[in-house]
């Protein structure tokens, strides 16, 4: 399974993003998979932090993958309040 993440920035020519080749199938993630996924997600968040001007808010639409909600991710987001996460409904 491949998971693609991307951010569109109107003042940047192109899209900031990457495709990650390995992610567990939904419902099969172990806690270590969530931690590994969280590290990949944090790496992605840091790349957005560097690429998007500091005065702009960043809105992200995400699924409910456990890696998006780990304590490490939540702590990072508390320090970077311009990042606004919007989660799709679980049943979507």
Buried (B, 14 or more C-beta within 10 A) or exposed (E): EEBEBEBEBEEEEEEBEEEBEEBBEEEEBEEEBBBBBBBBBBEBBEBBBEEBEEEEEBEBEBEEBBBBBBEEBEEBBEEEEEBEBEBEEEEE
